[in-house]
Amino acid sequence: MQIQLAQRMEAMKASEIREILKLTRKPSVISFAGGLPAPETFPVAEMQAVAGTMLASRGCEVMQYSTTEGEADLREWIAGRMNGRLGTSVEASEILVTSGSQQGLDLTGKVLLDEGDEVLCESPTYLGAIQAFTAYRPRFVEVPTDDDGMLPEELAKRLAGCRRPKIIYVVPDFQNPSGRSWSLERRRQVRDVASRFPVVIVEDNPYGELRFEGVARPPLKAMDRHGQVVMLGTFSKILCPGLRLGWIAAPVELLEKYVLVKQGADLHTSTLCQRLAADYVRGYDLDAAIGRIRELYRRRRDVMVAALERELPAGIRFTRPSGGLFLWVELPQHLSGRDLLVRCLEHDVAFVPGGSFFPNGGHENTLRLNFSAMPEPRIEEGVRRLARAIREMLADTTVPASA
Ligand SMILES: Cc1ncc(COP(=O)(O)O)c(C=O)c1O
């Protein structure tokens, strides 16, 4: 029988890169490909204690269905933390607990996008957002970025040329994939440009708390004067991703729409996981735990940056992020990240080719490296292998006259 799939499935293709990366599961491979937090930072013993007490005292309650919006005390805690740390002024009633911030992206598409609507995003942007929004069949409009973030004049130009711009999707802190963070000035400028159009700014902020140095900049959400910013947050990078806990902070009228679509998606986020997180943050020092994560990732960033500086052939540029999990490499124009990955697998090292992070294609000469998940000696060895593969490719390829 020929099963007739929904038309949206035409745009949803299994990524060829994902298939290649399956080869990286061998223990001999040093993988800079994933976006995994370091498992040694997970609070296993603490969670065991929290779960034991919780199940003994309220086992039936925490195994029951719950409200779509989320556990009241967890919503309070999230709003309080956002306001205290980020300078926002959100109420608990403006928080919806989600199954990871990835669900926040999918629900955003469901609430806001009709086929052909425009999603403006940084170039490059987060692959998971491209995947989530693609199901709603928008047109992606990439906005050029530099080291300070999205270029406001380019955003204005593109917005003016859009027919139905709905979403500006941004990751201003330690972006996945580039590791870049926006300057304060850029944040203000982008907010000002956006305020002239009927669009929602979706500010995705999984990495803001993972700053290794320098001064934190306020999120767009804290600068929002028109109720235009929806912020996505997550416990994945500050606690552990397996809980699948994130949140949406949005003005109440919009949040009500999110609640409606979440009901249809999964009724509510796991009661058990929400209770685990709520009891954990009440009983333990989350800030101290985040401090340890930052310290570990800063060391790993330092080791990777030093190894890249030492090993890479001249003329290859890469970012030096002040936080987060990733850095971004630009190869000479004529080299392809995809070809390099194939070659790197022969050397037992892997990364994600950067072309995947551009919804409209191109930029094949780029790559994303993760520095959070590998012990330092493996990072050094992995960079040595990567550099060897690049040198081989440079030796094999002749530069086209136009390059
Ligand atoms: C920018 C960005 N947004 C969202 C997510 C999804 O995170 P989660 O669903 O675990 O909260 C990720 C994960 O890597 C990410 O990098």
The ligand as a MOL file (V3000), in Angstrom:
LIG
                    3D

  0  0  0     0  0            999 V3000
M  V30 BEGIN CTAB
M  V30 COUNTS 16 16 0 0 0
M  V30 BEGIN ATOM
M  V30 1 C 20.0750 27.0640 20.6360 0
M  V30 2 C 19.3990 25.8500 21.1880 0
M  V30 3 N 18.0890 25.8810 21.3990 0
M  V30 4 C 17.4390 24.8180 21.8940 0
M  V30 5 C 18.0910 23.6430 22.1930 0
M  V30 6 C 17.2950 22.4880 22.7130 0
M  V30 7 O 17.5740 22.2180 24.0400 0
M  V30 8 P 16.6230 21.4620 25.0250 0
M  V30 9 O 15.4160 20.9890 24.2790 0
M  V30 10 O 17.4280 20.3460 25.5840 0
M  V30 11 O 16.2400 22.4820 26.0560 0
M  V30 12 C 19.4650 23.5580 21.9850 0
M  V30 13 C 20.1870 22.3140 22.2760 0
M  V30 14 O 21.3260 22.1220 22.0300 0
M  V30 15 C 20.1430 24.6970 21.4710 0
M  V30 16 O 21.4660 24.6900 21.2250 0
M  V30 END ATOM
M  V30 BEGIN BOND
M  V30 1 1 1 2
M  V30 2 1 2 3
M  V30 3 2 2 15
M  V30 4 2 3 4
M  V30 5 1 4 5
M  V30 6 1 5 6
M  V30 7 2 5 12
M  V30 8 1 6 7
M  V30 9 1 7 8
M  V30 10 2 8 9
M  V30 11 1 8 10
M  V30 12 1 8 11
M  V30 13 1 12 13
M  V30 14 1 12 15
M  V30 15 2 13 14
M  V30 16 1 15 16
M  V30 END BOND
M  V30 END CTAB
M  END
